């Protein structure tokens, strides 16, 4: 493939990313400066323009922006420079023999991950095209979101109706003082953009309940992460995950103890197999009443993020049928096995 004569190629990545090389003849106009710089850099609004970034996420935004500015003949490079290099197309770069497009293009952002044979170039591309829905941006959702963005998961959906309060900050590490009283989804989106601008973040500033669940799940999601703190939400997430055959990664914390497991809708037991009925109301107090050690959600959330990455890459053995428990005071992990219930009201053949 070559760049056609008359086609203006625009690189919307950052200055640092250019060190990994670029498409021949491309002009550099970072996405952050596109609105102000387009008029001078792209004077002819009728010219054919191709915009690209590292993976195709920022270039899709650039396409929309240029269209709003009156440029009508604009395309973006799907898959970005990673795809371009993977196909062996020419590059202007001091690192043309780079072993992995993402590693060269992003200055080794994923170099430690790419060196794992279980991940490699194909695995990193698979992560870039994955979509994960995070329900709850509290103590569990915070580390999950940060580590999935850091790993290069292409799209994260964030669901939370709450706002940031000072009492959140000792455990919900994605938020900060600068976002007090702001919606948690906006606080998290801002932090994730700083961490990895190639991750596409879709926000849902609402509760996940029977009135919103179907609309949120209308899009494709590869994995759902349960970061909630109440039983109604857990049972609803389980029902929807089974109904739509989406893997569900569950985590929960209480005082000094945490639990994590994974429900595979196509094969393993579900949440109702593990807990057929919710506890009697009032028996178990809330996090506000019982408290939680600030670092505990970080441990459990990191384990959830690990499970999600394994599921997306198809590596390792997921915690399906196994409940991993953690006691922070003893610093002890235990694994409890559970089975699929043949007459489960949710996942059996006769629910």
ABEGO torsion letter per residue (X at the ends): XBBBBGBBBBBABBAAAAAAEBBBGBBBBBAAAAAAAAAAABABAABBBBBBBAAGAAAAAAAAAAAAAGBABBBBBBGEAAAAAAAGBBBBBAAAABABAAAAAAGGAAAAAAABAABEAAAAAAAAABBBBBBEABAAAAAAAAAAAAAGBABBBBBBABBBBAAAAAABAABBAAABGBBAAAAAAAAAAAABAABBBBBBBBBBBAAAAAAAAABBBABBBBABABAAAAAAAAAAAAAAGBBBBBBBBBEABBBBBBBBAAABBBAAAABABBBBBGABBBAAAAEBBAAAAAAAAAAAAAAAAAAAAGBEBBABGBBBBBBAAAGBBBBBBBBBBAABAAABABX
